[in-house]
Amino acid sequence: TMYLNFLYYPFKELAFRLMNLYQRCMALGEIEIGLYSLSFSLNLSYYGGEKLSLILKSMEELIELMVKHIKEGSQIALLNKMLVEDLTGNPAGDFPDFGGVIR
């Protein structure tokens, strides 16, 4: 249903709804669905005009959680984080969650 919501709701509202879904899923123990909801929420926050520094901080927390629970999802979150770092002009270059420096 999230993909249909793109047609009717602004990005900020969708990001807010997905953040609420993330919080509910984590409270119920649905970790995978919750983490994917958080990932989509952060992506929509970016397109909705949220501050990049806030998105970057949240993406770092998301990657830490995804590395523990969903390996394939963490790679996508890492690519999103690299995009935001490039936009802020502050590429870190090392990712301790993945075992060191990625070049």
N, CA, C and O atoms as a GROMACS GRO file, in nm:
protein
  412
    1THR      N    1   0.081  -0.120   0.000
    1THR     CA    2   0.000   0.000   0.000
    1THR      C    3   0.085   0.126   0.000
    1THR      O    4   0.037   0.233  -0.038
    2MET      N    5   0.211   0.113   0.043
    2MET     CA    6   0.296   0.231   0.048
    2MET      C    7   0.314   0.291  -0.091
    2MET      O    8   0.318   0.413  -0.106
    3TYR      N    9   0.327   0.205  -0.192
    3TYR     CA   10   0.351   0.257  -0.326
    3TYR      C   11   0.230   0.332  -0.380
    3TYR      O   12   0.246   0.426  -0.457
    4LEU      N   13   0.110   0.292  -0.342
    4LEU     CA   14  -0.010   0.366  -0.381
    4LEU      C   15  -0.020   0.499  -0.308
    4LEU      O   16  -0.076   0.594  -0.362
    5ASN      N   17   0.032   0.505  -0.188
    5ASN     CA   18   0.027   0.630  -0.111
    5ASN      C   19   0.109   0.741  -0.176
    5ASN      O   20   0.083   0.858  -0.151
    6PHE      N   21   0.206   0.706  -0.259
    6PHE     CA   22   0.284   0.808  -0.329
    6PHE      C   23   0.193   0.898  -0.412
    6PHE      O   24   0.223   1.016  -0.434
    7LEU      N   25   0.083   0.843  -0.458
    7LEU     CA   26  -0.007   0.918  -0.544
    7LEU      C   27  -0.091   1.020  -0.468
    7LEU      O   28  -0.138   1.117  -0.527
    8TYR      N   29  -0.111   1.000  -0.338
    8TYR     CA   30  -0.208   1.080  -0.266
    8TYR      C   31  -0.152   1.166  -0.154
    8TYR      O   32  -0.216   1.264  -0.114
    9TYR      N   33  -0.034   1.134  -0.103
    9TYR     CA   34   0.019   1.205   0.013
    9TYR      C   35   0.154   1.269  -0.018
    9TYR      O   36   0.230   1.214  -0.098
   10PRO      N   37   0.184   1.382   0.043
   10PRO     CA   38   0.316   1.443   0.025
   10PRO      C   39   0.424   1.357   0.093
   10PRO      O   40   0.394   1.276   0.181
   11PHE      N   41   0.548   1.376   0.049
   11PHE     CA   42   0.659   1.294   0.099
   11PHE      C   43   0.676   1.305   0.250
   11PHE      O   44   0.704   1.205   0.317
   12LYS      N   45   0.661   1.425   0.304
   12LYS     CA   46   0.680   1.442   0.449
   12LYS      C   47   0.577   1.363   0.528
   12LYS      O   48   0.610   1.302   0.630
   13GLU      N   49   0.453   1.364   0.482
   13GLU     CA   50   0.350   1.289   0.553
   13GLU      C   51   0.373   1.139   0.543
   13GLU      O   52   0.354   1.066   0.640
   14LEU      N   53   0.415   1.093   0.425
   14LEU     CA   54   0.446   0.951   0.410
   14LEU      C   55   0.563   0.910   0.499
   14LEU      O   56   0.561   0.803   0.560
   15ALA      N   57   0.664   0.995   0.507
   15ALA     CA   58   0.779   0.966   0.593
   15ALA      C   59   0.734   0.956   0.739
   15ALA      O   60   0.780   0.869   0.812
   16PHE      N   61   0.646   1.045   0.780
   16PHE     CA   62   0.594   1.043   0.917
   16PHE      C   63   0.514   0.914   0.943
   16PHE      O   64   0.530   0.852   1.048
   17ARG      N   65   0.431   0.876   0.848
   17ARG     CA   66   0.352   0.753   0.863
   17ARG      C   67   0.442   0.629   0.870
   17ARG      O   68   0.417   0.538   0.949
   18LEU      N   69   0.544   0.627   0.787
   18LEU     CA   70   0.636   0.513   0.790
   18LEU      C   71   0.717   0.509   0.918
   18LEU      O   72   0.749   0.401   0.967
   19MET      N   73   0.751   0.624   0.974
   19MET     CA   74   0.820   0.628   1.102
   19MET      C   75   0.731   0.573   1.213
   19MET      O   76   0.778   0.500   1.301
   20ASN      N   77   0.603   0.606   1.208
   20ASN     CA   78   0.508   0.550   1.305
   20ASN      C   79   0.497   0.398   1.288
   20ASN      O   80   0.491   0.325   1.387
   21LEU      N   81   0.494   0.352   1.164
   21LEU     CA   82   0.490   0.208   1.138
   21LEU      C   83   0.614   0.140   1.192
   21LEU      O   84   0.606   0.031   1.250
   22TYR      N   85   0.730   0.204   1.173
   22TYR     CA   86   0.856   0.149   1.227
   22TYR      C   87   0.847   0.132   1.378
   22TYR      O   88   0.884   0.028   1.432
   23GLN      N   89   0.799   0.235   1.447
   23GLN     CA   90   0.790   0.229   1.593
   23GLN      C   91   0.694   0.120   1.639
   23GLN      O   92   0.722   0.050   1.736
   24ARG      N   93   0.582   0.106   1.570
   24ARG     CA   94   0.486   0.001   1.607
   24ARG      C   95   0.543  -0.137   1.581
   24ARG      O   96   0.527  -0.228   1.662
   25CYS      N   97   0.608  -0.153   1.468
   25CYS     CA   98   0.666  -0.284   1.434
   25CYS      C   99   0.773  -0.325   1.534
   25CYS      O  100   0.778  -0.440   1.576
   26MET      N  101   0.859  -0.232   1.572
   26MET     CA  102   0.964  -0.265   1.668
   26MET      C  103   0.904  -0.301   1.804
   26MET      O  104   0.956  -0.388   1.873
   27ALA      N  105   0.795  -0.235   1.843
   27ALA     CA  106   0.730  -0.267   1.970
   27ALA      C  107   0.667  -0.406   1.966
   27ALA      O  108   0.658  -0.474   2.069
   28LEU      N  109   0.623  -0.448   1.848
   28LEU     CA  110   0.560  -0.580   1.834
   28LEU      C  111   0.660  -0.690   1.801
   28LEU      O  112   0.623  -0.808   1.797
   29GLY      N  113   0.786  -0.654   1.777
   29GLY     CA  114   0.888  -0.754   1.747
   29GLY      C  115   0.902  -0.786   1.600
   29GLY      O  116   0.973  -0.880   1.564
   30GLU      N  117   0.837  -0.711   1.514
   30GLU     CA  118   0.850  -0.730   1.368
   30GLU      C  119   0.968  -0.648   1.318
   30GLU      O  120   0.950  -0.542   1.257
   31ILE      N  121   1.087  -0.697   1.344
   31ILE     CA  122   1.209  -0.618   1.321
   31ILE      C  123   1.233  -0.593   1.173
   31ILE      O  124   1.265  -0.480   1.136
   32GLU      N  125   1.220  -0.693   1.090
   32GLU     CA  126   1.250  -0.675   0.948
   32GLU      C  127   1.159  -0.573   0.882
   32GLU      O  128   1.206  -0.484   0.810
   33ILE      N  129   1.029  -0.585   0.905
   33ILE     CA  130   0.934  -0.489   0.848
   33ILE      C  131   0.961  -0.350   0.904
   33ILE      O  132   0.954  -0.251   0.830
   34GLY      N  133   0.991  -0.341   1.032
   34GLY     CA  134   1.020  -0.213   1.094
   34GLY      C  135   1.142  -0.145   1.034
   34GLY      O  136   1.140  -0.024   1.009
   35LEU      N  137   1.247  -0.222   1.012
   35LEU     CA  138   1.370  -0.163   0.956
   35LEU      C  139   1.351  -0.119   0.811
   35LEU      O  140   1.404  -0.015   0.770
   36TYR      N  141   1.278  -0.196   0.734
   36TYR     CA  142   1.250  -0.152   0.598
   36TYR      C  143   1.161  -0.027   0.597
   36TYR      O  144   1.179   0.060   0.512
   37SER      N  145   1.068  -0.017   0.690
   37SER     CA  146   0.984   0.103   0.702
   37SER      C  147   1.069   0.224   0.736
   37SER      O  148   1.049   0.333   0.682
   38LEU      N  149   1.165   0.205   0.826
   38LEU     CA  150   1.256   0.314   0.862
   38LEU      C  151   1.340   0.356   0.742
   38LEU      O  152   1.362   0.475   0.719
   39SER      N  153   1.386   0.259   0.666
   39SER     CA  154   1.466   0.289   0.547
   39SER      C  155   1.386   0.371   0.446
   39SER      O  156   1.435   0.472   0.395
   40PHE      N  157   1.263   0.328   0.417
   40PHE     CA  158   1.178   0.403   0.324
   40PHE      C  159   1.145   0.541   0.379
   40PHE      O  160   1.139   0.638   0.304
   41SER      N  161   1.124   0.549   0.510
   41SER     CA  162   1.094   0.678   0.573
   41SER      C  163   1.210   0.775   0.556
   41SER      O  164   1.188   0.893   0.526
   42LEU      N  165   1.332   0.727   0.575
   42LEU     CA  166   1.448   0.815   0.558
   42LEU      C  167   1.464   0.860   0.414
   42LEU      O  168   1.499   0.974   0.387
   43ASN      N  169   1.438   0.769   0.320
   43ASN     CA  170   1.446   0.807   0.179
   43ASN      C  171   1.344   0.914   0.145
   43ASN      O  172   1.375   1.011   0.075
   44LEU      N  173   1.222   0.899   0.194
   44LEU     CA  174   1.118   0.998   0.168
   44LEU      C  175   1.148   1.130   0.240
   44LEU      O  176   1.112   1.237   0.191
   45SER      N  177   1.211   1.123   0.356
   45SER     CA  178   1.251   1.245   0.427
   45SER      C  179   1.349   1.325   0.344
   45SER      O  180   1.344   1.448   0.340
   46TYR      N  181   1.439   1.254   0.277
   46TYR     CA  182   1.536   1.320   0.188
   46TYR      C  183   1.462   1.394   0.076
   46TYR      O  184   1.491   1.511   0.051
   47TYR      N  185   1.369   1.327   0.010
   47TYR     CA  186   1.294   1.390  -0.099
   47TYR      C  187   1.197   1.496  -0.049
   47TYR      O  188   1.156   1.584  -0.124
   48GLY      N  189   1.159   1.486   0.078
   48GLY     CA  190   1.068   1.585   0.136
   48GLY      C  191   1.137   1.709   0.186
   48GLY      O  192   1.070   1.803   0.229
   49GLY      N  193   1.270   1.713   0.182
   49GLY     CA  194   1.342   1.834   0.219
   49GLY      C  195   1.395   1.837   0.361
   49GLY      O  196   1.431   1.944   0.410
   50GLU      N  197   1.402   1.724   0.428
   50GLU     CA  198   1.456   1.718   0.564
   50GLU      C  199   1.606   1.753   0.562
   50GLU      O  200   1.672   1.736   0.459
   51LYS      N  201   1.657   1.801   0.673
   51LYS     CA  202   1.799   1.836   0.682
   51LYS      C  203   1.885   1.712   0.665
   51LYS      O  204   1.859   1.608   0.726
   52LEU      N  205   1.987   1.724   0.582
   52LEU     CA  206   2.072   1.610   0.552
   52LEU      C  207   2.146   1.558   0.676
   52LEU      O  208   2.171   1.438   0.687
   53SER      N  209   2.183   1.648   0.767
   53SER     CA  210   2.255   1.603   0.886
   53SER      C  211   2.168   1.512   0.972
   53SER      O  212   2.218   1.416   1.031
   54LEU      N  213   2.039   1.541   0.981
   54LEU     CA  214   1.948   1.456   1.058
   54LEU      C  215   1.929   1.321   0.990
   54LEU      O  216   1.925   1.217   1.056
   55ILE      N  217   1.916   1.323   0.858
   55ILE     CA  218   1.901   1.199   0.784
   55ILE      C  219   2.026   1.113   0.798
   55ILE      O  220   2.016   0.991   0.815
   56LEU      N  221   2.143   1.175   0.791
   56LEU     CA  222   2.269   1.102   0.800
   56LEU      C  223   2.282   1.033   0.935
   56LEU      O  224   2.323   0.917   0.941
   57LYS      N  225   2.248   1.102   1.043
   57LYS     CA  226   2.255   1.043   1.176
   57LYS      C  227   2.160   0.924   1.189
   57LYS      O  228   2.196   0.820   1.245
   58SER      N  229   2.039   0.939   1.136
   58SER     CA  230   1.943   0.830   1.141
   58SER      C  231   1.987   0.712   1.055
   58SER      O  232   1.964   0.596   1.091
   59MET      N  233   2.050   0.740   0.942
   59MET     CA  234   2.098   0.632   0.856
   59MET      C  235   2.210   0.553   0.922
   59MET      O  236   2.220   0.432   0.903
   60GLU      N  237   2.294   0.621   1.000
   60GLU     CA  238   2.399   0.549   1.071
   60GLU      C  239   2.339   0.451   1.171
   60GLU      O  240   2.386   0.338   1.184
   61GLU      N  241   2.234   0.494   1.241
   61GLU     CA  242   2.166   0.406   1.336
   61GLU      C  243   2.096   0.292   1.263
   61GLU      O  244   2.096   0.178   1.310
   62LEU      N  245   2.036   0.322   1.147
   62LEU     CA  246   1.969   0.220   1.068
   62LEU      C  247   2.068   0.113   1.022
   62LEU      O  248   2.038  -0.006   1.029
   63ILE      N  249   2.184   0.156   0.976
   63ILE     CA  250   2.284   0.060   0.928
   63ILE      C  251   2.328  -0.032   1.041
   63ILE      O  252   2.343  -0.153   1.020
   64GLU      N  253   2.349   0.023   1.159
   64GLU     CA  254   2.390  -0.060   1.273
   64GLU      C  255   2.284  -0.166   1.302
   64GLU      O  256   2.318  -0.282   1.328
   65LEU      N  257   2.157  -0.128   1.299
   65LEU     CA  258   2.050  -0.224   1.325
   65LEU      C  259   2.039  -0.327   1.213
   65LEU      O  260   2.019  -0.446   1.239
   66MET      N  261   2.051  -0.281   1.088
   66MET     CA  262   2.036  -0.372   0.976
   66MET      C  263   2.150  -0.473   0.968
   66MET      O  264   2.129  -0.587   0.927
   67VAL      N  265   2.270  -0.432   1.005
   67VAL     CA  266   2.382  -0.526   1.003
   67VAL      C  267   2.355  -0.641   1.098
   67VAL      O  268   2.392  -0.756   1.070
   68LYS      N  269   2.291  -0.612   1.210
   68LYS     CA  270   2.260  -0.716   1.308
   68LYS      C  271   2.148  -0.809   1.261
   68LYS      O  272   2.150  -0.928   1.291
   69HIS      N  273   2.051  -0.754   1.186
   69HIS     CA  274   1.930  -0.831   1.158
   69HIS      C  275   1.910  -0.866   1.011
   69HIS      O  276   1.862  -0.975   0.981
   70ILE      N  277   1.945  -0.778   0.920
   70ILE     CA  278   1.917  -0.799   0.777
   70ILE      C  279   2.040  -0.761   0.696
   70ILE      O  280   2.061  -0.643   0.666
   71LYS      N  281   2.121  -0.857   0.659
   71LYS     CA  282   2.246  -0.827   0.588
   71LYS      C  283   2.220  -0.762   0.451
   71LYS      O  284   2.285  -0.662   0.418
   72GLU      N  285   2.128  -0.817   0.371
   72GLU     CA  286   2.107  -0.763   0.236
   72GLU      C  287   2.048  -0.623   0.240
   72GLU      O  288   2.077  -0.541   0.153
   73GLY      N  289   1.965  -0.594   0.338
   73GLY     CA  290   1.908  -0.460   0.351
   73GLY      C  291   2.011  -0.358   0.394
   73GLY      O  292   1.999  -0.240   0.360
   74SER      N  293   2.111  -0.401   0.469
   74SER     CA  294   2.213  -0.308   0.517
   74SER      C  295   2.298  -0.256   0.402
   74SER      O  296   2.349  -0.144   0.410
   75GLN      N  297   2.314  -0.334   0.297
   75GLN     CA  298   2.392  -0.287   0.182
   75GLN      C  299   2.321  -0.173   0.111
   75GLN      O  300   2.386  -0.077   0.067
   76ILE      N  301   2.190  -0.182   0.099
   76ILE     CA  302   2.113  -0.074   0.037
   76ILE      C  303   2.118   0.051   0.125
   76ILE      O  304   2.133   0.162   0.076
   77ALA      N  305   2.104   0.031   0.256
   77ALA     CA  306   2.111   0.145   0.348
   77ALA      C  307   2.248   0.210   0.342
   77ALA      O  308   2.259   0.333   0.353
   78LEU      N  309   2.353   0.131   0.325
   78LEU     CA  310   2.489   0.185   0.313
   78LEU      C  311   2.502   0.272   0.189
   78LEU      O  312   2.564   0.378   0.194
   79LEU      N  313   2.446   0.228   0.078
   79LEU     CA  314   2.450   0.309  -0.045
   79LEU      C  315   2.376   0.441  -0.027
   79LEU      O  316   2.422   0.545  -0.073
   80ASN      N  317   2.262   0.437   0.041
   80ASN     CA  318   2.188   0.560   0.068
   80ASN      C  319   2.269   0.654   0.158
   80ASN      O  320   2.270   0.775   0.138
   81LYS      N  321   2.338   0.597   0.256
   81LYS     CA  322   2.420   0.678   0.345
   81LYS      C  323   2.535   0.743   0.267
   81LYS      O  324   2.568   0.860   0.290
   82MET      N  325   2.596   0.668   0.176
   82MET     CA  326   2.704   0.724   0.096
   82MET      C  327   2.654   0.840   0.009
   82MET      O  328   2.726   0.938  -0.011
   83LEU      N  329   2.532   0.828  -0.044
   83LEU     CA  330   2.474   0.937  -0.122
   83LEU      C  331   2.457   1.062  -0.038
   83LEU      O  332   2.492   1.172  -0.082
   84VAL      N  333   2.404   1.047   0.082
   84VAL     CA  334   2.383   1.164   0.170
   84VAL      C  335   2.517   1.222   0.212
   84VAL      O  336   2.530   1.345   0.221
   85GLU      N  337   2.617   1.138   0.238
   85GLU     CA  338   2.749   1.189   0.273
   85GLU      C  339   2.809   1.269   0.159
   85GLU      O  340   2.871   1.374   0.182
   86ASP      N  341   2.792   1.223   0.036
   86ASP     CA  342   2.842   1.298  -0.079
   86ASP      C  343   2.771   1.432  -0.092
   86ASP      O  344   2.833   1.532  -0.128
   87LEU      N  345   2.642   1.435  -0.064
   87LEU     CA  346   2.567   1.560  -0.073
   87LEU      C  347   2.607   1.659   0.035
   87LEU      O  348   2.604   1.780   0.013
   88THR      N  349   2.644   1.609   0.153
   88THR     CA  350   2.687   1.698   0.260
   88THR      C  351   2.833   1.740   0.243
   88THR      O  352   2.878   1.834   0.309
   89GLY      N  353   2.906   1.671   0.157
   89GLY     CA  354   3.047   1.704   0.137
   89GLY      C  355   3.136   1.649   0.246
   89GLY      O  356   3.247   1.698   0.266
   90ASN      N  357   3.088   1.548   0.316
   90ASN     CA  358   3.164   1.491   0.428
   90ASN      C  359   3.168   1.339   0.418
   90ASN      O  360   3.112   1.270   0.505
   91PRO      N  361   3.232   1.284   0.314
   91PRO     CA  362   3.238   1.138   0.304
   91PRO      C  363   3.331   1.079   0.409
   91PRO      O  364   3.447   1.120   0.420
   92ALA      N  365   3.281   0.984   0.486
   92ALA     CA  366   3.359   0.925   0.595
   92ALA      C  367   3.460   0.823   0.541
   92ALA      O  368   3.578   0.829   0.577
   93GLY      N  369   3.416   0.730   0.457
   93GLY     CA  370   3.507   0.635   0.398
   93GLY      C  371   3.525   0.507   0.475
   93GLY      O  372   3.551   0.404   0.413
   94ASP      N  373   3.512   0.507   0.606
   94ASP     CA  374   3.526   0.380   0.677
   94ASP      C  375   3.393   0.342   0.740
   94ASP      O  376   3.317   0.427   0.786
   95PHE      N  377   3.367   0.215   0.739
   95PHE     CA  378   3.242   0.161   0.789
   95PHE      C  379   3.274   0.048   0.885
   95PHE      O  380   3.286  -0.067   0.842
   96PRO      N  381   3.287   0.078   1.014
   96PRO     CA  382   3.327  -0.025   1.109
   96PRO      C  383   3.228  -0.141   1.119
   96PRO      O  384   3.266  -0.252   1.157
   97ASP      N  385   3.102  -0.115   1.086
   97ASP     CA  386   3.003  -0.223   1.092
   97ASP      C  387   3.030  -0.330   0.987
   97ASP      O  388   2.991  -0.445   1.004
   98PHE      N  389   3.096  -0.292   0.879
   98PHE     CA  390   3.128  -0.388   0.772
   98PHE      C  391   3.272  -0.436   0.780
   98PHE      O  392   3.319  -0.500   0.686
   99GLY      N  393   3.341  -0.405   0.887
   99GLY     CA  394   3.473  -0.460   0.907
   99GLY      C  395   3.588  -0.373   0.861
   99GLY      O  396   3.696  -0.426   0.837
  100GLY      N  397   3.570  -0.244   0.846
  100GLY     CA  398   3.684  -0.159   0.814
  100GLY      C  399   3.655  -0.063   0.701
  100GLY      O  400   3.541  -0.023   0.678
  101VAL      N  401   3.760  -0.027   0.630
  101VAL     CA  402   3.752   0.075   0.526
  101VAL      C  403   3.706   0.011   0.396
  101VAL      O  404   3.753  -0.096   0.358
  102ILE      N  405   3.612   0.077   0.330
  102ILE     CA  406   3.565   0.034   0.198
  102ILE      C  407   3.614   0.136   0.098
  102ILE      O  408   3.589   0.256   0.113
  103ARG      N  409   3.681   0.090  -0.001
  103ARG     CA  410   3.733   0.181  -0.106
  103ARG      C  411   3.678   0.143  -0.240
  103ARG      O  412   3.709   0.207  -0.340
   0.00000   0.00000   0.00000
